Amino acid sequence: MQISLRRLRLQQHFSQRLSSAVVLLGVTACSGSYPQSTLNPASDFGVAIDNLFTGIFWWAVFVFVVVEGLLIITIVRFRARPGRPKPKFIHGHTALEIGWTLAPAVILVFIAVPTIQTIFRHDGTAPDGALQVEVVGHQWWWEFKYPEYGIVTATELHVARGRPVALTMTSADVIHSFWIPRLGGKRDVILNRVTRLAFTPDSVGVFMGQCAEFCGASHANMRATVVVDDAADFEAWIASQQTPPTPVDSLSPLAQRGAGVFTERREPASNSCIACHAIDGVSFGVLGPNLTHLDSRARIAGGIIENNAMGLRRWLSDPPGAKPGSLMPNVSLTEAEIDALVAYLQSLQ
């Protein structure tokens, strides 16, 4: 009797735990907004992947229901009962064996055909008139070049709704992987090789992404943002990016001092801002992000810090402290130098 009561309590305890786990899992799955969910596509490529996933999911549900249903029927119908004779041993069943061989083969065909069609339809080839963008992966930030417009920027990729986008991608160092979940699939970005990704965005908005291939200490801090504008806003952005920066002699005295700090040559030479960063008409470094229109971007440091005075101060004070493994060194700037640099960088609109 005691054993039965103990067993009953254990069963009740297990049932309560299982019920709590199921409820918690359900609540977790249905809560919050997920900006990097592939289940809310915003491009033709994203929709194609979502449709493919949905089709495969329902085939998996069908297989699960059939297999588990047969299993339950077998357990219930052929379970041991008092007084029942021992089951007969049967060796082989030709029709059954042919059936369970053909059924999976047919299901795999229904999965393989749309999969192959999707792969070939979205192989990175874009139609004529697509926006051409060259993407370069760096440790740990993304560089975007628009050869058609003569624009170079970082972290934020601007595109136009309804216009096809053709990304031609390579790496400056190790293997990276470009992934904007709502807009399309991942593409590896490899040194001395070119990979391609094409999509047509169908919704205006800001879409988050990141590197999806481990690439070093700040892999998790290598983020990207795709800003999808309508046609007029995209043209306005292009025009603003093509506008030369404000001449230094037209800036405030504090910003002018910041320009002096930026162009100052330090020892070692790698500690000089101009050694790594480019600003049109001022410097031509290529190792770090192009800063010509830095203030037009929402985030800095590969997308991990807000682009405002506080964020700039935090970054300039100690780049490796803000971003582990940062290739931008801490050059021990004074508070006055940081104030001046912040004023200058915020003038680069």
VOPAGU-2260 file (C-alpha; in pm, 1 decimal, decimal comma):
REM VOPAGU-2260
SITE   aa  ch    i         X         Y         Z
SITE  MET   A    0       0,0       0,0       0,0
SITE  GLN   A    1     283,4     239,5      91,8
SITE  ILE   A    2     462,3     157,5    -233,1
SITE  SER   A    3     145,7     233,4    -433,0
SITE  LEU   A    4     100,1     568,3    -254,2
SITE  ARG   A    5     462,0     660,7    -315,9
SITE  ARG   A    6     428,4     568,3    -683,6
SITE  LEU   A    7     110,9     777,4    -710,1
SITE  ARG   A    8     281,6    1079,9    -552,6
SITE  LEU   A    9     578,5    1044,5    -789,1
SITE  GLN   A   10     343,9    1027,0   -1085,7
SITE  GLN   A   11     156,7    1337,0    -968,2
SITE  HIS   A   12     484,4    1523,1    -910,1
SITE  PHE   A   13     611,7    1427,8   -1253,9
SITE  SER   A   14     283,5    1531,9   -1416,5
SITE  GLN   A   15     296,6    1872,7   -1245,8
SITE  ARG   A   16     655,4    1929,5   -1354,5
SITE  LEU   A   17     576,7    1821,8   -1709,7
SITE  SER   A   18     270,5    2048,2   -1724,7
SITE  SER   A   19     473,2    2344,2   -1594,5
SITE  ALA   A   20     747,1    2280,7   -1850,9
SITE  VAL   A   21     495,5    2263,2   -2136,1
SITE  VAL   A   22     324,4    2586,7   -2024,2
SITE  LEU   A   23     658,9    2764,4   -1980,8
SITE  LEU   A   24     774,7    2649,9   -2323,8
SITE  GLY   A   25     451,6    2768,1   -2482,7
SITE  VAL   A   26     465,7    3108,2   -2313,5
SITE  THR   A   27     830,4    3152,8   -2411,4
SITE  ALA   A   28     761,8    3065,7   -2774,0
SITE  CYS   A   29     473,7    3311,4   -2802,3
SITE  SER   A   30     617,0    3610,2   -2616,2
SITE  GLY   A   31     828,5    3905,3   -2719,2
SITE  SER   A   32     930,0    4039,5   -3057,1
SITE  TYR   A   33    1208,9    3871,6   -3245,5
SITE  PRO   A   34    1376,5    4110,0   -3493,9
SITE  GLN   A   35    1594,5    3829,8   -3629,7
SITE  SER   A   36    1319,8    3573,4   -3685,2
SITE  THR   A   37    1316,4    3402,2   -4023,4
SITE  LEU   A   38     946,0    3335,0   -3969,8
SITE  ASN   A   39     855,1    3695,3   -4052,9
SITE  PRO   A   40    1010,1    3741,0   -4400,7
SITE  ALA   A   41    1035,8    4077,2   -4574,0
SITE  SER   A   42    1181,6    3989,1   -4915,3
SITE  ASP   A   43    1124,5    3747,3   -5200,3
SITE  PHE   A   44    1416,0    3533,9   -5080,7
SITE  GLY   A   45    1285,7    3534,5   -4723,1
SITE  VAL   A   46     936,8    3435,2   -4838,9
SITE  ALA   A   47    1081,0    3149,7   -5048,2
SITE  ILE   A   48    1272,1    3013,5   -4748,6
SITE  ASP   A   49     965,3    3048,4   -4525,8
SITE  ASN   A   50     746,9    2861,9   -4777,6
SITE  LEU   A   51    1005,4    2586,7   -4807,1
SITE  PHE   A   52    1026,1    2553,7   -4430,1
SITE  THR   A   53     647,2    2543,8   -4397,6
SITE  GLY   A   54     614,2    2268,4   -4657,9
SITE  ILE   A   55     882,7    2053,3   -4496,5
SITE  PHE   A   56     731,4    2115,1   -4152,9
SITE  TRP   A   57     390,4    1978,1   -4257,7
SITE  TRP   A   58     551,4    1673,4   -4418,3
SITE  ALA   A   59     730,0    1615,1   -4086,8
SITE  VAL   A   60     399,2    1651,5   -3900,6
SITE  PHE   A   61     238,5    1397,1   -4136,7
SITE  VAL   A   62     519,7    1145,6   -4082,7
SITE  PHE   A   63     507,5    1199,8   -3704,5
SITE  VAL   A   64     130,8    1149,8   -3685,7
SITE  VAL   A   65     137,1     832,8   -3899,5
SITE  VAL   A   66     432,0     674,6   -3717,8
SITE  GLU   A   67     314,5     763,9   -3367,6
SITE  GLY   A   68     -42,7     665,7   -3454,0
SITE  LEU   A   69      66,0     321,6   -3571,3
SITE  LEU   A   70     283,9     288,5   -3263,1
SITE  ILE   A   71      -5,9     369,9   -3028,5
SITE  ILE   A   72    -241,0     132,6   -3213,5
SITE  THR   A   73      17,5    -143,9   -3187,5
SITE  ILE   A   74      73,7     -84,6   -2815,6
SITE  VAL   A   75    -297,5     -80,3   -2735,6
SITE  ARG   A   76    -414,0    -358,9   -2964,2
SITE  PHE   A   77    -133,2    -604,9   -2915,0
SITE  ARG   A   78     -42,4    -546,4   -2554,3
SITE  ALA   A   79     -15,5    -846,9   -2326,1
SITE  ARG   A   80    -343,4    -948,9   -2159,9
SITE  PRO   A   81    -421,0   -1230,7   -1919,1
SITE  GLY   A   82    -542,9   -1539,6   -2102,4
SITE  ARG   A   83    -430,6   -1431,2   -2447,6
SITE  PRO   A   84    -220,4   -1681,2   -2647,2
SITE  LYS   A   85     139,9   -1598,5   -2725,6
SITE  PRO   A   86     180,2   -1406,2   -3052,1
SITE  LYS   A   87     289,1   -1592,7   -3362,2
SITE  PHE   A   88     631,3   -1519,5   -3501,2
SITE  ILE   A   89     623,0   -1389,0   -3859,1
SITE  HIS   A   90     929,7   -1367,1   -4081,5
SITE  GLY   A   91     903,8   -1107,3   -4359,4
SITE  HIS   A   92     609,2    -928,1   -4516,5
SITE  THR   A   93     682,3    -830,9   -4875,5
SITE  ALA   A   94     398,4    -581,2   -4926,4
SITE  LEU   A   95     469,0    -404,7   -4597,0
SITE  GLU   A   96     841,3    -382,2   -4668,2
SITE  ILE   A   97     781,6    -238,0   -5014,8
SITE  GLY   A   98     533,1      10,7   -4868,2
SITE  TRP   A   99     760,0     145,5   -4597,7
SITE  THR   A  100    1043,7     176,0   -4851,2
SITE  LEU   A  101     842,0     357,0   -5118,3
SITE  ALA   A  102     655,4     593,0   -4883,6
SITE  PRO   A  103     968,6     771,1   -4751,8
SITE  ALA   A  104    1111,9     785,3   -5103,9
SITE  VAL   A  105     798,1     957,3   -5233,5
SITE  ILE   A  106     799,3    1203,3   -4941,4
SITE  LEU   A  107    1164,4    1285,7   -5006,5
SITE  VAL   A  108    1082,2    1360,9   -5369,9
SITE  PHE   A  109     811,3    1606,3   -5261,5
SITE  ILE   A  110    1067,9    1771,7   -5032,3
SITE  ALA   A  111    1361,2    1762,1   -5274,3
SITE  VAL   A  112    1188,4    1915,9   -5576,2
SITE  PRO   A  113    1087,4    2250,5   -5413,8
SITE  THR   A  114    1419,5    2260,0   -5227,8
SITE  ILE   A  115    1621,3    2232,8   -5547,3
SITE  GLN   A  116    1394,2    2483,0   -5721,5
SITE  THR   A  117    1447,6    2732,8   -5438,1
SITE  ILE   A  118    1824,7    2682,0   -5443,6
SITE  PHE   A  119    1850,8    2750,3   -5817,2
SITE  ARG   A  120    1599,0    3035,4   -5810,7
SITE  HIS   A  121    1793,2    3217,6   -5538,8
SITE  ASP   A  122    2152,6    3138,3   -5630,1
SITE  GLY   A  123    2262,4    3500,8   -5598,7
SITE  THR   A  124    2186,3    3605,7   -5956,6
SITE  ALA   A  125    1999,6    3936,5   -5967,0
SITE  PRO   A  126    1800,6    4083,1   -6259,1
SITE  ASP   A  127    1916,4    4380,4   -6465,5
SITE  GLY   A  128    1885,5    4709,7   -6284,9
SITE  ALA   A  129    1959,8    4561,0   -5942,1
SITE  LEU   A  130    2135,2    4774,0   -5682,6
SITE  GLN   A  131    2496,7    4654,8   -5681,3
SITE  VAL   A  132    2667,9    4648,0   -5343,1
SITE  GLU   A  133    3013,0    4514,3   -5259,5
SITE  VAL   A  134    3027,4    4369,9   -4909,0
SITE  VAL   A  135    3356,8    4319,0   -4725,1
SITE  GLY   A  136    3371,0    4136,0   -4392,7
SITE  HIS   A  137    3630,6    4260,4   -4143,8
SITE  GLN   A  138    3713,6    4163,7   -3787,1
SITE  TRP   A  139    3459,5    4274,9   -3662,0
SITE  TRP   A  140    3248,4    4501,2   -3882,5
SITE  TRP   A  141    3085,7    4509,5   -4226,2
SITE  GLU   A  142    3189,2    4742,7   -4507,2
SITE  PHE   A  143    2944,7    4832,5   -4785,7
SITE  LYS   A  144    3051,3    4985,4   -5116,8
SITE  TYR   A  145    2811,3    5122,6   -5380,5
SITE  PRO   A  146    3019,4    5135,8   -5703,0
SITE  GLU   A  147    2727,8    5285,7   -5897,9
SITE  TYR   A  148    2719,3    5587,1   -5666,8
SITE  GLY   A  149    3078,3    5607,6   -5539,8
SITE  ILE   A  150    2970,5    5557,4   -5178,1
SITE  VAL   A  151    3148,3    5363,8   -4903,1
SITE  THR   A  152    2987,0    5309,5   -4563,1
SITE  ALA   A  153    2986,7    5061,1   -4275,4
SITE  THR   A  154    2748,3    4865,8   -4053,9
SITE  GLU   A  155    2431,2    5002,9   -4218,4
SITE  LEU   A  156    2326,1    4886,9   -4564,0
SITE  HIS   A  157    2064,1    5111,7   -4725,0
SITE  VAL   A  158    1844,5    4968,6   -5002,9
SITE  ALA   A  159    1517,9    5063,2   -5172,1
SITE  ARG   A  160    1189,6    4877,7   -5135,3
SITE  GLY   A  161    1096,8    4686,8   -5448,6
SITE  ARG   A  162    1438,4    4723,5   -5611,1
SITE  PRO   A  163    1643,7    4401,7   -5642,8
SITE  VAL   A  164    1970,0    4403,0   -5448,5
SITE  ALA   A  165    2281,2    4216,7   -5563,2
SITE  LEU   A  166    2547,3    4165,8   -5295,5
SITE  THR   A  167    2898,1    4065,9   -5406,8
SITE  MET   A  168    3081,2    3956,6   -5095,0
SITE  THR   A  169    3436,0    3881,8   -4986,8
SITE  SER   A  170    3645,0    3895,6   -4668,5
SITE  ALA   A  171    3946,2    4102,5   -4568,2
SITE  ASP   A  172    4066,6    3840,6   -4321,3
SITE  VAL   A  173    3894,5    3525,1   -4189,8
SITE  ILE   A  174    3570,3    3352,4   -4288,7
SITE  HIS   A  175    3255,1    3542,2   -4196,7
SITE  SER   A  176    2888,7    3475,6   -4279,0
SITE  PHE   A  177    2647,4    3751,6   -4380,8
SITE  TRP   A  178    2296,8    3693,1   -4245,8
SITE  ILE   A  179    1994,0    3921,3   -4227,5
SITE  PRO   A  180    1731,4    3661,9   -4119,7
SITE  ARG   A  181    1420,0    3842,7   -4242,7
SITE  LEU   A  182    1566,2    3918,6   -4585,0
SITE  GLY   A  183    1738,1    3597,2   -4690,1
SITE  GLY   A  184    1964,6    3305,3   -4621,6
SITE  LYS   A  185    2319,6    3302,7   -4495,1
SITE  ARG   A  186    2618,8    3338,5   -4725,6
SITE  ASP   A  187    2974,4    3264,3   -4621,3
SITE  VAL   A  188    3218,0    3549,9   -4684,3
SITE  ILE   A  189    3564,7    3416,7   -4763,2
SITE  LEU   A  190    3907,1    3572,9   -4822,9
SITE  ASN   A  191    4010,0    3571,5   -5192,2
SITE  ARG   A  192    3673,5    3432,5   -5299,1
SITE  VAL   A  193    3349,1    3596,6   -5409,9
SITE  THR   A  194    3005,6    3483,1   -5295,6
SITE  ARG   A  195    2674,9    3635,8   -5398,5
SITE  LEU   A  196    2339,5    3705,1   -5243,8
SITE  ALA   A  197    2036,6    3861,8   -5412,0
SITE  PHE   A  198    1697,1    3961,5   -5276,9
SITE  THR   A  199    1418,0    4211,2   -5333,5
SITE  PRO   A  200    1289,4    4377,0   -5012,8
SITE  ASP   A  201     913,7    4423,5   -4996,7
SITE  SER   A  202     875,7    4623,4   -4674,5
SITE  VAL   A  203    1014,6    4952,3   -4547,1
SITE  GLY   A  204    1191,3    4912,9   -4214,0
SITE  VAL   A  205    1512,0    4837,2   -4027,7
SITE  PHE   A  206    1623,7    4473,6   -4034,6
SITE  MET   A  207    1886,4    4340,6   -3799,0
SITE  GLY   A  208    2148,5    4079,0   -3875,1
SITE  GLN   A  209    2492,8    3962,6   -3779,2
SITE  CYS   A  210    2786,4    3743,5   -3867,3
SITE  ALA   A  211    2681,6    3379,0   -3846,2
SITE  GLU   A  212    3028,5    3220,9   -3869,3
SITE  PHE   A  213    3260,7    3224,6   -3567,0
SITE  CYS   A  214    3538,7    3464,1   -3662,7
SITE  GLY   A  215    3720,4    3553,5   -3342,9
SITE  ALA   A  216    3688,6    3725,0   -3007,0
SITE  SER   A  217    3414,3    3972,1   -3106,0
SITE  HIS   A  218    3220,5    3746,8   -3342,5
SITE  ALA   A  219    2901,8    3808,8   -3141,6
SITE  ASN   A  220    2963,6    4185,1   -3172,0
SITE  MET   A  221    2983,8    4182,7   -3553,0
SITE  ARG   A  222    2638,9    4307,0   -3638,0
SITE  ALA   A  223    2474,5    4457,1   -3943,1
SITE  THR   A  224    2161,6    4654,0   -4018,8
SITE  VAL   A  225    1973,6    4675,8   -4346,0
SITE  VAL   A  226    1763,2    4990,7   -4378,0
SITE  VAL   A  227    1492,1    4952,3   -4642,6
SITE  ASP   A  228    1372,5    5294,0   -4758,7
SITE  ASP   A  229    1104,3    5387,2   -5006,9
SITE  ALA   A  230    1239,6    5512,7   -5341,0
SITE  ALA   A  231    1236,1    5883,6   -5247,9
SITE  ASP   A  232    1408,2    5833,3   -4912,0
SITE  PHE   A  233    1670,8    5608,2   -5070,2
SITE  GLU   A  234    1753,2    5871,3   -5332,6
SITE  ALA   A  235    1773,9    6131,5   -5055,8
SITE  TRP   A  236    2013,5    5908,4   -4862,8
SITE  ILE   A  237    2228,6    5860,1   -5173,2
SITE  ALA   A  238    2241,7    6236,7   -5227,0
SITE  SER   A  239    2340,7    6298,0   -4865,2
SITE  GLN   A  240    2617,2    6037,2   -4883,4
SITE  GLN   A  241    2754,4    6194,3   -5202,2
SITE  THR   A  242    2770,5    6538,8   -5042,2
SITE  PRO   A  243    3123,9    6627,9   -4927,9
SITE  PRO   A  244    3169,7    6675,7   -4554,5
SITE  THR   A  245    3158,8    7027,5   -4412,1
SITE  PRO   A  246    3498,2    7199,2   -4457,8
SITE  VAL   A  247    3701,5    7203,4   -4138,5
SITE  ASP   A  248    3734,8    7581,0   -4136,7
SITE  SER   A  249    3353,4    7609,7   -4128,1
SITE  LEU   A  250    3319,2    7401,4   -3812,3
SITE  SER   A  251    3297,5    7515,9   -3453,1
SITE  PRO   A  252    3628,9    7581,3   -3272,3
SITE  LEU   A  253    3586,7    7259,7   -3070,9
SITE  ALA   A  254    3520,5    7053,2   -3384,1
SITE  GLN   A  255    3821,2    7213,4   -3553,1
SITE  ARG   A  256    4037,7    7104,1   -3262,3
SITE  GLY   A  257    3890,2    6754,8   -3308,3
SITE  ALA   A  258    3991,9    6759,5   -3675,6
SITE  GLY   A  259    4342,2    6840,4   -3559,8
SITE  VAL   A  260    4340,7    6545,7   -3319,8
SITE  PHE   A  261    4211,2    6320,0   -3600,1
SITE  THR   A  262    4489,2    6420,3   -3842,1
SITE  GLU   A  263    4764,0    6431,7   -3580,1
SITE  ARG   A  264    5042,6    6181,2   -3640,4
SITE  ARG   A  265    5119,9    5975,9   -3333,4
SITE  GLU   A  266    5383,4    5723,9   -3240,2
SITE  PRO   A  267    5361,1    5447,4   -3330,3
SITE  ALA   A  268    5200,2    5547,0   -3662,4
SITE  SER   A  269    4925,7    5283,4   -3615,1
SITE  ASN   A  270    4791,1    5495,0   -3327,3
SITE  SER   A  271    4703,0    5777,9   -3566,1
SITE  CYS   A  272    4336,5    5805,0   -3669,2
SITE  ILE   A  273    4433,8    5883,7   -4028,4
SITE  ALA   A  274    4634,0    5559,9   -4049,3
SITE  CYS   A  275    4314,9    5350,4   -4053,9
SITE  HIS   A  276    4012,3    5568,5   -4131,6
SITE  ALA   A  277    3909,2    5753,2   -4445,0
SITE  ILE   A  278    3726,3    6085,6   -4459,4
SITE  ASP   A  279    3679,4    6237,3   -4803,3
SITE  GLY   A  280    3929,6    6518,8   -4853,2
SITE  VAL   A  281    4098,1    6454,7   -4518,0
SITE  SER   A  282    4243,7    6102,1   -4497,4
SITE  PHE   A  283    4251,0    5780,6   -4698,4
SITE  GLY   A  284    4297,9    5492,9   -4452,5
SITE  VAL   A  285    4139,0    5162,2   -4545,3
SITE  LEU   A  286    4184,1    4941,2   -4237,6
SITE  GLY   A  287    3892,0    5083,8   -4040,5
SITE  PRO   A  288    3541,6    5202,1   -4134,2
SITE  ASN   A  289    3503,1    5500,4   -4365,9
SITE  LEU   A  290    3394,3    5793,5   -4146,8
SITE  THR   A  291    3296,5    6047,6   -4414,4
SITE  HIS   A  292    2929,6    6046,1   -4307,7
SITE  LEU   A  293    2963,2    5879,3   -3968,3
SITE  ASP   A  294    2689,5    6085,1   -3801,0
SITE  SER   A  295    2429,3    5951,7   -4047,1
SITE  ARG   A  296    2460,6    5604,0   -3895,6
SITE  ALA   A  297    2256,9    5489,3   -3598,2
SITE  ARG   A  298    2530,5    5274,3   -3443,9
SITE  ILE   A  299    2909,2    5245,9   -3434,2
SITE  ALA   A  300    3170,2    4984,7   -3334,8
SITE  GLY   A  301    3029,8    4718,6   -3563,2
SITE  GLY   A  302    2675,3    4792,0   -3450,8
SITE  ILE   A  303    2708,5    4743,9   -3074,3
SITE  ILE   A  304    2712,5    5108,1   -2954,9
SITE  GLU   A  305    2459,5    5384,5   -3019,4
SITE  ASN   A  306    2600,2    5666,0   -3229,2
SITE  ASN   A  307    2561,5    5958,8   -2993,2
SITE  ALA   A  308    2796,4    6166,9   -2779,8
SITE  MET   A  309    2793,3    5918,6   -2494,4
SITE  GLY   A  310    2853,0    5623,8   -2725,2
SITE  LEU   A  311    3137,2    5799,1   -2905,9
SITE  ARG   A  312    3302,9    5889,7   -2575,6
SITE  ARG   A  313    3275,5    5531,8   -2455,5
SITE  TRP   A  314    3427,9    5400,8   -2776,8
SITE  LEU   A  315    3711,7    5654,6   -2802,1
SITE  SER   A  316    3804,1    5612,3   -2436,1
SITE  ASP   A  317    3883,8    5242,0   -2464,2
SITE  PRO   A  318    3791,4    5050,7   -2783,4
SITE  PRO   A  319    3924,2    4709,9   -2665,0
SITE  GLY   A  320    3735,9    4754,9   -2338,2
SITE  ALA   A  321    3410,0    4824,8   -2518,4
SITE  LYS   A  322    3463,0    4550,5   -2776,9
SITE  PRO   A  323    3686,2    4255,1   -2681,8
SITE  GLY   A  324    3962,9    4194,6   -2931,3
SITE  SER   A  325    3906,3    4527,0   -3107,7
SITE  LEU   A  326    4178,6    4599,6   -3362,4
SITE  MET   A  327    4139,5    4970,5   -3286,2
SITE  PRO   A  328    4392,5    5038,4   -3006,8
SITE  ASN   A  329    4349,9    5246,8   -2695,6
SITE  VAL   A  330    4568,4    5549,4   -2776,8
SITE  SER   A  331    4518,6    5707,0   -2432,5
SITE  LEU   A  332    4331,7    6013,4   -2547,7
SITE  THR   A  333    4284,7    6290,7   -2292,1
SITE  GLU   A  334    3937,1    6405,9   -2192,4
SITE  ALA   A  335    3990,7    6727,6   -2387,9
SITE  GLU   A  336    4094,8    6533,1   -2698,8
SITE  ILE   A  337    3789,7    6306,1   -2669,2
SITE  ASP   A  338    3557,2    6608,3   -2634,8
SITE  ALA   A  339    3708,5    6761,3   -2947,3
SITE  LEU   A  340    3696,5    6436,5   -3145,2
SITE  VAL   A  341    3332,1    6378,9   -3052,7
SITE  ALA   A  342    3244,4    6728,8   -3176,7
SITE  TYR   A  343    3430,4    6666,8   -3504,0
SITE  LEU   A  344    3286,1    6320,2   -3566,7
SITE  GLN   A  345    2933,4    6446,2   -3503,5
SITE  SER   A  346    2988,1    6709,9   -3774,2
SITE  LEU   A  347    3040,3    6432,6   -4032,4
SITE  GLN   A  348    2681,8    6413,9   -4148,9
